[in-house]
Amino acid sequence: MAVIINASTSTGLVQSADTSGIIQFQSNGSTKATLNSSGFSYPGAVLQVVQTVKTDTFSTSSSSYTDVTGLSVSITPTSATSKILVLYSSTIGAPSGQYSTGLQLVRGSTAIYLGDVRGVRTLASSWMWSESSQYAMSPVNGIFLDSPATTSATTYKLQMISPYSVQVELNRNQIDGNNAVQGSIPSQITVMEIAA
């Protein structure tokens, strides 16, 4: 339980005794904030933030989703009712012509934040078609509010696919020439625990 300090419009300020070391602040019986050994929280508060940044490149020609090496992040929620806000950003390239590639967001081993099943279309969290130039790179980003319902360590990661089985790139374009007009770009995945 918790020590409850309740400001009631009918009975005034009421306090209940408890030895849990947790204090709940209520208004008319509805909890508005909690103080415990982890600190002070309230619904919508950011409790912790974890980020992974990938600065090197990644390539795949797999027509099945493949883990992007070094682009995963782990967070241990402090409460099973917490939400996890996931933000990711990257830049991907594909050969010139009509080629496509996509990313999917995965929690543990479960793909999340996907479109509806429609025919044989590939489910993805982000998608791009290649431009007419092999020098082109396309930014891909995503934001998703997840409900993992756990207090165990939880890993979020990105996977990449090449439906045409041609080599596609992350953090670089197809040519990747060593000159000043070629970009060297990072990707990142950030998770935030949001109090319920």
HELIX and SHEET records of a PDB file:
SHEET    1   A 5 GLY A  12  SER A  16  0                                        
SHEET    2   A 5 VAL A   3  SER A   8 -1                                        
SHEET    3   A 5 ILE A  23  SER A  27  1                                        
SHEET    4   A 5 SER A  30  ASN A  36 -1                                        
SHEET    5   A 5 GLY A  39  SER A  41 -1                                        
SHEET    1   B 4 VAL A  46  LYS A  54  0                                        
SHEET    2   B 4 SER A 187  ILE A 194 -1                                        
SHEET    3   B 4 LYS A  83  GLY A  93 -1                                        
SHEET    4   B 4 SER A 138  ASP A 146 -1                                        
SHEET    1   C 5 VAL A  46  LYS A  54  0                                        
SHEET    2   C 5 SER A 187  ILE A 194 -1                                        
SHEET    3   C 5 LYS A  83  GLY A  93 -1                                        
SHEET    4   C 5 VAL A 168  LEU A 170 -1                                        
SHEET    5   C 5 PHE A  58  THR A  60 -1                                        
SHEET    1   D 4 THR A  66  ILE A  75  0                                        
SHEET    2   D 4 THR A 154  ILE A 161 -1                                        
SHEET    3   D 4 SER A 100  ARG A 107 -1                                        
SHEET    4   D 4 THR A 110  ILE A 112 -1                                        
SHEET    1   E 4 THR A  66  ILE A  75  0                                        
SHEET    2   E 4 THR A 154  ILE A 161 -1                                        
SHEET    3   E 4 SER A 100  ARG A 107 -1                                        
SHEET    4   E 4 SER A 126  TRP A 129 -1                                        
END                                                                             
